[in-house]
Amino acid sequence: MKQHPLCTDPDNGPTIMDLPIAEGMKAEWAELETRRHFLGRAGKVLGWAALASLGGERMFTGDAHAANVVPSPESLRLPQFAPKAKRAIYLFMSGGPPQMDLLDYKPNLAKLYDKDIPDSVRGAQQLTGMTAGQARFPIAPSHWAFKQYGKSGTWVSDLLPYTARMVDDLTIIRSTNTEAINHEPAIMLLNTGNMNAGKPCLGAWLSYGLGSMNDNLPTFMVLLSKLNTKENNQPVSSRLWSSGFLSSEYAGVGLRSAGDPVLYLSDPKGVDRDVRRKMLDAVNQINRQTYQELGDPETNSRISEYEMAYRMQASVPELTDMSHEPQSTWDLYGPDAKEPGTYAYNCLMARRMAERGVRFTQIYKRGWDVHADVTGLLPVLCQETDRATYALVTDLKQRGLLDDTLVIWGGEFGRTVYSQGGLTPDNYGRDHHPRCFTTWMTGGGVRPGISYGETDEYSYNVIKDPVPVRDFNATLLHCLGIDHNKLTYKFQGLDQKLTGTTPASVVTRLLA
């Protein structure tokens, strides 16, 4: 049985005893090594012996690990064609914004107030458990007026005065639709192309396929906006920015608004920069020897992540230091941008990340799950997001970054035109609705000033130019120079991809 050289010849390379750590920690390690670690390894001897008998000596040579080499962006030959966008910023409105209250204008609904939505419109659609038992499904027209804006004449709700200013820059999609009716599967489908956990998300696929644009910050970063306790905040988890079966180096890195921006990035007390460098060098040497023995690609990922963390100790403080932003920045984004963790602060941070070469930034704003009190909650949500979203797009445009940055806005599904719970002239609720919802894009690769797709007079069914989630994601990849059918990874016997096994198409009429 071939052993690691550090087990048989400790003088031939660094050991734990060579690391610049406290003597007490070394003594503790030595004690554990002589008992727990030894017994743990001993229990695996028979399994290793059986494996060795099947694979032969070649298993323990460098040749045995060739199959474990992860393709690089260069070997994938990505991007496959000249992209219009080099980076993307995804503004994710978690919970499902109500499309008929914001961007899908339905003037005839006012005449249908409190009338039941026709069975012919609702059809055999599955309902959530929250409204399936309702005796009636009364129509709730939007509480807010709409006006036309821009050269495109786009109808926009009074709730979005800042969005209204930039409609000629937007590519509005009113016919986005999904297969999922509940939050977790719907948000997983939109982010990972699959309703089940364990798949890489969009940002991870982009990191894997396109690689990094900078040396000092992660390729994919995630910003969670502060919660408003008055809102119905659906939970979001790290599964949404996971790398799944791809290497862990492609997962999103969260930037926190309190304490250390990135966990475990700061040096421990008493450990200076030189000591940290020596420690990393020693650990990396051990990891390189481990990789030569075992060939696990995750070992190389661990090395690169340690090195990135070391560089981020300098780059992250510079990224988060906004003291040099001019007054014009605060005038554009508003006073909320000065409070860490707000949606406005995160939008400003996304611009700073774009300037520094972060490939993919995703901002989550929770609270859009308006099952009740729409007239109370929706103005608050729009006030929190409308100005900052406009500021981000305008800021990118002023700096010449919008031409090669794709900005995406949307949630995981839409809301029902019928009221959930009680309906009054002044208030109503809206349940989940997968059949249609509104999203928009702007920037590199998409046609500005258009509205694509059409829903029926109830904003309930798509009647023209549907855009399923898989087509939506295929189009995003196309804007970044990627053929969604060619960005694949072999896993569990399949050539896995973001758009899954169901056929997907790029929506070419959205493209510039």
C-alpha positions as CSV (number, residue, x, y, z in Angstrom):
1,M,0.0,0.0,0.0
2,K,1.6,3.3,-1.1
3,Q,1.6,5.9,1.6
4,H,1.9,9.6,1.6
5,P,5.6,10.6,1.7
6,L,4.9,12.7,4.8
7,C,3.8,9.5,6.6
8,T,6.9,7.5,5.7
9,D,9.5,10.3,5.4
10,P,8.6,13.3,7.4
11,D,12.0,14.9,6.8
12,N,11.2,15.1,3.1
13,G,8.6,17.8,3.3
14,P,6.7,20.2,5.7
15,T,4.5,18.8,8.4
16,I,2.1,20.3,10.8
17,M,5.0,21.0,13.1
18,D,6.6,23.3,10.5
19,L,3.6,25.7,10.5
20,P,4.0,29.0,12.5
21,I,1.3,28.1,15.1
22,A,1.3,28.0,18.8
23,E,3.2,25.1,20.5
24,G,0.0,24.1,22.3
25,M,-1.8,23.6,19.0
26,K,1.0,21.4,17.8
27,A,0.9,19.3,20.9
28,E,-2.9,18.9,20.6
29,W,-2.5,17.8,17.0
30,A,0.2,15.3,17.9
31,E,-2.0,13.8,20.6
32,L,-5.0,13.5,18.2
33,E,-2.7,12.1,15.5
34,T,-1.6,9.3,17.6
35,R,-5.1,8.2,18.6
36,R,-8.1,9.4,16.7
37,H,-6.5,10.1,13.3
38,F,-4.6,6.8,13.4
39,L,-7.6,4.7,14.2
40,G,-9.7,6.6,11.7
41,R,-7.3,5.8,8.9
42,A,-6.8,2.3,10.1
43,G,-10.5,1.6,9.6
44,K,-10.1,2.4,5.9
45,V,-7.2,0.1,5.1
46,L,-9.2,-2.8,3.8
47,G,-11.2,-0.6,1.5
48,W,-8.1,1.0,0.1
49,A,-6.5,-2.4,-0.3
50,A,-9.5,-3.7,-2.3
51,L,-9.5,-0.6,-4.5
52,A,-5.8,-1.0,-5.1
53,S,-6.3,-4.6,-6.2
54,L,-8.9,-3.4,-8.8
55,G,-7.0,-0.5,-10.1
56,G,-3.4,-1.7,-9.8
57,E,-0.3,0.4,-9.3
58,R,-1.3,2.9,-12.0
59,M,-3.9,4.3,-9.5
60,F,-1.1,5.8,-7.5
61,T,0.7,7.5,-10.4
62,G,0.1,11.0,-11.9
63,D,-1.4,9.4,-15.0
64,A,-4.3,8.1,-12.9
65,H,-5.5,11.6,-12.2
66,A,-5.8,12.9,-15.8
67,A,-9.5,12.2,-15.8
68,N,-9.9,14.5,-12.8
69,V,-8.6,17.6,-14.5
70,V,-11.3,20.2,-14.7
71,P,-11.6,22.0,-18.0
72,S,-10.4,25.6,-18.0
73,P,-12.2,28.4,-19.8
74,E,-9.4,28.2,-22.4
75,S,-10.0,24.6,-23.1
76,L,-13.8,25.2,-23.3
77,R,-13.0,27.9,-25.9
78,L,-15.4,30.4,-24.2
79,P,-16.8,32.8,-25.0
80,Q,-17.8,31.0,-28.2
81,F,-18.5,34.2,-30.1
82,A,-17.9,37.9,-29.4
83,P,-20.1,38.9,-26.4
84,K,-21.8,42.2,-26.1
85,A,-21.6,41.8,-22.3
86,K,-18.5,40.9,-20.2
87,R,-20.2,40.9,-16.9
88,A,-23.7,40.8,-15.4
89,I,-25.5,42.2,-12.4
90,Y,-28.7,40.4,-11.3
91,L,-31.2,42.3,-9.2
92,F,-33.3,39.5,-7.8
93,M,-36.6,40.5,-6.3
94,S,-37.3,37.5,-4.1
95,G,-40.9,36.7,-3.4
96,G,-42.5,37.5,-6.7
97,P,-43.4,41.2,-7.6
98,P,-47.0,41.7,-8.8
99,Q,-46.7,42.4,-12.5
100,M,-50.1,44.0,-12.9
101,D,-49.3,46.6,-10.2
102,L,-45.9,47.5,-11.7
103,L,-45.3,47.0,-15.4
104,D,-48.1,45.0,-17.0
105,Y,-50.8,47.6,-17.5
106,K,-54.4,46.2,-17.6
107,P,-56.8,49.2,-17.8
108,N,-60.0,47.0,-18.2
109,L,-59.6,45.4,-14.8
110,A,-61.1,48.5,-13.1
111,K,-64.5,47.6,-14.7
112,L,-64.2,44.0,-13.4
113,Y,-63.6,44.9,-9.7
114,D,-64.8,42.1,-7.4
115,K,-66.1,39.9,-10.2
116,D,-64.9,36.4,-10.3
117,I,-62.2,35.5,-12.7
118,P,-63.8,33.3,-15.4
119,D,-63.1,29.6,-15.1
120,S,-62.1,29.6,-18.8
121,V,-59.2,31.9,-17.9
122,R,-58.1,30.1,-14.8
123,G,-58.5,26.7,-16.4
124,A,-57.1,23.7,-14.6
125,Q,-54.2,25.5,-13.1
126,Q,-52.9,24.2,-9.8
127,L,-53.5,26.6,-6.9
128,T,-51.4,27.0,-3.8
129,G,-52.8,25.8,-0.5
130,M,-53.3,29.4,0.5
131,T,-56.1,30.0,-2.0
132,A,-57.2,26.6,-3.1
133,G,-60.0,26.6,-0.5
134,Q,-61.4,30.1,-1.3
135,A,-65.0,30.1,-2.3
136,R,-64.4,33.0,-4.7
137,F,-61.6,34.4,-6.8
138,P,-62.6,38.1,-7.0
139,I,-60.6,40.3,-9.4
140,A,-58.5,43.0,-7.8
141,P,-57.5,45.8,-10.2
142,S,-54.3,47.7,-9.4
143,H,-54.7,50.4,-6.8
144,W,-52.3,52.6,-8.7
145,A,-52.5,54.6,-11.9
146,F,-50.2,54.0,-14.9
147,K,-48.8,56.5,-17.4
148,Q,-46.8,56.3,-20.6
149,Y,-43.2,57.3,-20.7
150,G,-40.3,57.7,-23.1
151,K,-40.1,57.5,-26.8
152,S,-41.3,53.9,-26.5
153,G,-44.6,55.0,-24.8
154,T,-44.2,52.3,-22.2
155,W,-46.9,52.1,-19.5
156,V,-45.4,52.2,-16.0
157,S,-47.1,52.3,-12.6
158,D,-46.9,55.5,-10.4
159,L,-45.1,53.3,-7.9
160,L,-42.0,53.3,-10.1
161,P,-41.2,57.0,-11.0
162,Y,-37.5,56.4,-11.3
163,T,-37.9,53.3,-13.5
164,A,-40.2,55.3,-15.7
165,R,-37.2,57.7,-16.5
166,M,-35.2,54.9,-18.0
167,V,-37.8,52.9,-20.0
168,D,-36.1,53.6,-23.2
169,D,-33.0,51.8,-21.9
170,L,-35.0,48.7,-20.8
171,T,-35.9,45.5,-22.5
172,I,-39.1,44.6,-20.7
173,I,-40.4,41.0,-20.9
174,R,-44.0,40.6,-19.9
175,S,-44.3,37.0,-20.9
176,T,-41.8,35.3,-18.6
177,N,-43.3,32.1,-17.2
178,T,-42.2,29.2,-15.0
179,E,-43.3,25.7,-14.0
180,A,-43.1,26.1,-10.3
181,I,-45.8,27.6,-8.1
182,N,-44.0,27.7,-4.7
183,H,-41.0,29.8,-3.8
184,E,-38.2,27.3,-3.2
185,P,-38.6,25.3,-6.4
186,A,-39.3,28.5,-8.4
187,I,-36.3,30.3,-7.2
188,M,-34.1,27.2,-7.6
189,L,-35.3,26.8,-11.2
190,L,-34.6,30.4,-12.2
191,N,-31.2,30.4,-10.5
192,T,-29.9,26.9,-11.3
193,G,-32.2,25.6,-14.1
194,N,-33.5,22.8,-11.8
195,M,-36.1,22.7,-9.0
196,N,-33.9,20.4,-6.9
197,A,-30.9,21.5,-4.9
198,G,-27.4,20.4,-5.9
199,K,-27.0,22.1,-9.3
200,P,-24.7,25.0,-10.1
201,C,-26.3,28.4,-10.3
202,L,-26.0,30.9,-13.1
203,G,-23.1,32.8,-11.5
204,A,-21.2,29.5,-10.9
205,W,-21.7,28.5,-14.6
206,L,-20.4,31.9,-15.7
207,S,-17.4,31.6,-13.3
208,Y,-16.6,28.1,-14.6
209,G,-17.1,29.0,-18.3
210,L,-15.6,32.5,-18.6
211,G,-13.2,32.7,-15.7
212,S,-12.1,35.7,-13.8
213,M,-11.7,39.3,-15.0
214,N,-9.5,40.3,-12.0
215,D,-6.9,38.8,-9.6
216,N,-8.0,40.3,-6.3
217,L,-11.7,39.7,-6.0
218,P,-13.9,36.7,-6.5
219,T,-15.5,36.1,-9.9
220,F,-19.0,35.8,-8.4
221,M,-20.2,37.9,-5.4
222,V,-23.6,37.9,-3.6
223,L,-25.2,40.8,-1.7
224,L,-28.2,40.2,0.6
225,S,-30.2,43.4,1.3
226,K,-31.3,44.2,4.8
227,L,-34.7,42.8,5.9
228,N,-37.6,45.1,6.5
229,T,-39.6,43.4,9.3
230,K,-42.9,44.8,8.0
231,E,-42.5,42.8,4.8
232,N,-43.1,39.1,4.2
233,N,-39.5,38.0,3.9
234,Q,-39.0,34.6,2.3
235,P,-35.8,32.9,3.3
236,V,-32.9,32.6,0.8
237,S,-30.1,30.1,1.3
238,S,-26.6,29.6,0.0
239,R,-27.9,26.9,-2.3
240,L,-28.9,29.7,-4.6
241,W,-25.3,30.7,-5.1
242,S,-23.8,27.2,-4.8
243,S,-21.4,25.7,-7.3
244,G,-23.2,22.4,-7.1
245,F,-21.2,19.6,-8.7
246,L,-18.7,22.2,-10.1
247,S,-15.6,23.0,-8.1
248,S,-16.2,25.1,-4.9
249,E,-14.0,27.9,-6.3
250,Y,-16.9,28.8,-8.6
251,A,-19.5,29.4,-5.8
252,G,-20.6,32.9,-4.9
253,V,-18.9,34.7,-2.1
254,G,-21.2,36.7,0.1
255,L,-20.3,40.2,1.2
256,R,-21.7,41.1,4.6
257,S,-23.0,44.5,5.7
258,A,-21.9,44.1,9.4
259,G,-18.6,43.0,11.0
260,D,-16.0,41.6,8.6
261,P,-17.3,41.9,5.0
262,V,-16.2,38.4,4.3
263,L,-16.1,35.8,7.2
264,Y,-12.8,34.4,8.3
265,L,-10.8,36.9,6.1
266,S,-9.1,38.8,8.9
267,D,-5.9,37.5,10.5
268,P,-6.3,36.2,14.0
269,K,-4.9,38.4,16.8
270,G,-1.1,38.0,17.0
271,V,-0.7,36.8,13.4
272,D,0.9,39.4,11.2
273,R,1.0,39.5,7.4
274,D,4.4,37.8,7.2
275,V,3.4,34.9,9.4
276,R,0.2,34.5,7.4
277,R,2.2,34.3,4.2
278,K,4.5,31.7,5.6
279,M,1.6,29.6,6.9
280,L,-0.1,29.7,3.5
281,D,3.1,28.7,1.7
282,A,3.5,25.7,4.0
283,V,-0.2,24.7,3.7
284,N,-0.1,25.1,0.0
285,Q,3.0,22.9,-0.3
286,I,1.3,20.1,1.7
287,N,-1.8,20.5,-0.6
288,R,0.3,20.3,-3.7
289,Q,1.8,17.1,-2.5
290,T,-1.7,15.8,-1.6
291,Y,-2.8,16.6,-5.1
292,Q,0.1,14.7,-6.7
293,E,-0.9,11.7,-4.6
294,L,-4.7,11.8,-5.0
295,G,-5.4,14.0,-7.9
296,D,-8.5,15.5,-6.4
297,P,-9.3,18.8,-8.2
298,E,-10.8,20.2,-5.0
299,T,-7.2,20.3,-3.6
300,N,-6.2,22.7,-6.3
301,S,-9.4,24.7,-5.6
302,R,-8.4,24.9,-2.0
303,I,-5.0,26.3,-2.9
304,S,-6.5,28.9,-5.2
305,E,-9.1,29.9,-2.6
306,Y,-6.5,30.3,0.1
307,E,-4.5,32.6,-2.2
308,M,-7.6,34.6,-3.2
309,A,-8.5,35.1,0.5
310,Y,-5.0,36.4,1.1
311,R,-5.3,38.9,-1.7
312,M,-8.8,39.9,-0.5
313,Q,-7.4,41.0,2.8
314,A,-6.2,44.1,0.9
315,S,-8.8,44.3,-1.9
316,V,-12.0,44.0,0.1
317,P,-11.3,46.9,2.5
318,E,-10.5,49.1,-0.6
319,L,-13.8,47.9,-2.3
320,T,-15.9,48.7,0.7
321,D,-14.3,52.1,1.5
322,M,-16.7,54.6,0.0
323,S,-15.1,57.7,1.5
324,H,-13.8,58.8,-1.8
325,E,-17.2,58.7,-3.6
326,P,-18.1,62.2,-4.7
327,Q,-21.3,64.0,-3.5
328,S,-22.8,63.4,-7.0
329,T,-22.9,59.6,-6.1
330,W,-25.0,60.2,-3.0
331,D,-27.2,62.6,-4.8
332,L,-27.9,59.9,-7.4
333,Y,-28.4,56.9,-5.1
334,G,-30.0,58.7,-2.2
335,P,-29.4,58.8,1.5
336,D,-30.1,55.0,2.0
337,A,-26.9,54.2,0.1
338,K,-24.9,55.4,3.1
339,E,-26.3,52.7,5.3
340,P,-24.5,49.3,4.8
341,G,-26.7,46.5,3.8
342,T,-29.6,48.5,2.3
343,Y,-30.6,47.7,-1.3
344,A,-29.3,51.2,-2.3
345,Y,-25.9,50.5,-0.7
346,N,-25.7,47.1,-2.4
347,C,-26.5,48.7,-5.8
348,L,-23.6,51.2,-5.3
349,M,-21.4,48.3,-4.3
350,A,-22.4,46.4,-7.4
351,R,-21.2,49.3,-9.5
352,R,-17.9,49.3,-7.6
353,M,-17.6,45.6,-8.2
354,A,-18.2,46.1,-11.9
355,E,-15.4,48.7,-12.0
356,R,-13.0,46.2,-10.4
357,G,-13.7,43.3,-12.7
358,V,-16.2,41.1,-10.8
359,R,-17.8,38.9,-13.5
360,F,-21.2,38.3,-11.8
361,T,-22.9,40.2,-9.0
362,Q,-26.2,39.1,-7.6
363,I,-28.3,41.3,-5.2
364,Y,-31.2,39.7,-3.3
365,K,-34.1,42.0,-2.1
366,R,-36.6,40.0,-0.2
367,G,-40.1,41.0,0.8
368,W,-42.1,40.8,-2.4
369,D,-44.3,37.9,-1.2
370,V,-47.4,40.1,-0.9
371,H,-50.1,37.7,0.1
372,A,-51.9,40.5,1.9
373,D,-51.9,44.3,2.4
374,V,-50.6,45.0,-1.1
375,T,-51.4,48.7,-0.8
376,G,-49.4,48.9,2.5
377,L,-46.4,46.9,1.4
378,L,-45.8,47.6,-2.2
379,P,-45.1,51.4,-1.8
380,V,-42.5,50.5,0.8
381,L,-40.8,47.9,-1.5
382,C,-40.8,50.3,-4.4
383,Q,-39.4,53.1,-2.4
384,E,-36.6,50.9,-1.2
385,T,-35.7,49.7,-4.7
386,D,-36.9,52.1,-7.5
387,R,-34.4,54.9,-7.0
388,A,-31.4,52.7,-6.4
389,T,-32.1,50.5,-9.4
390,Y,-32.4,53.6,-11.6
391,A,-29.2,55.0,-10.0
392,L,-27.2,51.8,-10.7
393,V,-28.2,51.7,-14.4
394,T,-27.6,55.5,-14.8
395,D,-24.3,55.3,-13.0
396,L,-23.1,52.4,-15.2
397,K,-24.2,54.3,-18.3
398,Q,-22.4,57.5,-17.2
399,R,-19.2,55.6,-16.7
400,G,-19.3,53.8,-20.0
401,L,-19.9,50.4,-18.3
402,L,-23.5,49.7,-19.3
403,D,-22.4,48.8,-22.9
404,D,-20.7,45.7,-21.7
405,T,-22.7,45.0,-18.5
406,L,-25.9,43.1,-18.6
407,V,-28.3,44.1,-15.8
408,I,-31.3,41.8,-15.0
409,W,-34.3,42.6,-12.8
410,G,-37.0,40.2,-11.7
411,G,-38.4,37.6,-9.3
412,E,-39.2,33.9,-9.4
413,F,-42.8,34.2,-10.5
414,G,-45.7,36.7,-10.6
415,R,-48.9,37.2,-8.6
416,T,-52.6,36.5,-9.2
417,V,-55.0,39.0,-10.5
418,Y,-57.6,37.7,-8.1
419,S,-57.4,38.6,-4.4
420,Q,-56.1,36.3,-1.8
421,G,-58.3,36.7,1.3
422,G,-60.6,39.7,1.6
423,L,-61.0,42.3,-1.1
424,T,-61.9,46.0,-0.4
425,P,-61.6,49.1,-2.6
426,D,-58.5,50.0,-0.6
427,N,-56.6,46.7,-0.2
428,Y,-56.1,43.2,-1.3
429,G,-53.7,40.3,-1.4
430,R,-52.1,38.4,-4.3
431,D,-51.1,34.7,-4.4
432,H,-48.3,33.1,-6.4
433,H,-48.7,32.9,-10.1
434,P,-46.3,31.0,-12.4
435,R,-48.1,31.5,-15.7
436,C,-46.7,35.0,-16.4
437,F,-44.5,37.6,-14.8
438,T,-42.5,40.6,-15.8
439,T,-38.8,40.9,-15.9
440,W,-36.4,43.3,-17.6
441,M,-32.9,43.6,-18.8
442,T,-30.7,46.4,-20.0
443,G,-27.1,46.9,-21.2
444,G,-24.8,44.7,-23.2
445,G,-26.5,42.5,-25.8
446,V,-30.2,43.4,-25.5
447,R,-32.5,45.8,-27.5
448,P,-33.4,48.9,-25.5
449,G,-36.8,50.5,-25.4
450,I,-38.9,47.5,-26.3
451,S,-41.6,45.5,-24.5
452,Y,-41.7,41.8,-25.5
453,G,-44.5,39.3,-25.0
454,E,-48.2,39.9,-24.1
455,T,-50.6,38.6,-21.5
456,D,-54.4,38.4,-21.6
457,E,-56.6,41.2,-20.2
458,Y,-56.3,39.6,-16.8
459,S,-52.5,39.4,-16.7
460,Y,-53.1,35.7,-16.1
461,N,-52.0,33.8,-19.3
462,V,-49.4,34.5,-21.9
463,I,-51.1,35.0,-25.3
464,K,-48.0,36.1,-27.4
465,D,-44.3,35.3,-27.4
466,P,-43.9,33.2,-24.2
467,V,-40.4,33.2,-22.5
468,P,-40.0,30.1,-20.3
469,V,-37.3,30.3,-17.7
470,R,-35.0,28.0,-19.7
471,D,-35.2,30.4,-22.7
472,F,-34.7,33.3,-20.4
473,N,-31.4,31.8,-19.1
474,A,-30.3,30.7,-22.6
475,T,-30.7,34.3,-23.7
476,L,-28.7,35.6,-20.7
477,L,-25.8,33.2,-21.5
478,H,-26.0,34.3,-25.2
479,C,-25.5,37.9,-24.2
480,L,-22.3,36.9,-22.5
481,G,-21.0,35.0,-25.6
482,I,-22.0,31.5,-24.5
483,D,-24.0,28.9,-26.4
484,H,-26.1,27.3,-23.7
485,N,-25.9,23.9,-25.3
486,K,-22.1,23.9,-25.3
487,L,-21.4,25.1,-21.7
488,T,-21.6,21.6,-20.1
489,Y,-20.0,19.5,-17.4
490,K,-20.0,15.7,-17.2
491,F,-21.7,14.6,-14.0
492,Q,-23.7,11.4,-13.2
493,G,-23.3,10.3,-16.8
494,L,-24.9,13.4,-18.3
495,D,-23.5,16.5,-20.0
496,Q,-25.1,18.8,-17.4
497,K,-26.0,22.4,-18.4
498,L,-27.8,25.4,-16.9
499,T,-30.8,25.0,-19.2
500,G,-31.2,21.3,-18.4
501,T,-32.3,18.5,-20.7
502,T,-35.5,20.2,-21.9
503,P,-34.9,22.0,-25.2
504,A,-34.3,25.8,-24.7
505,S,-34.0,28.6,-27.3
506,V,-32.4,32.0,-27.3
507,V,-35.0,34.7,-27.7
508,T,-33.3,36.4,-30.6
509,R,-35.8,39.3,-30.8
510,L,-34.6,40.5,-27.4
511,L,-31.0,40.8,-28.7
512,A,-29.4,44.0,-30.0
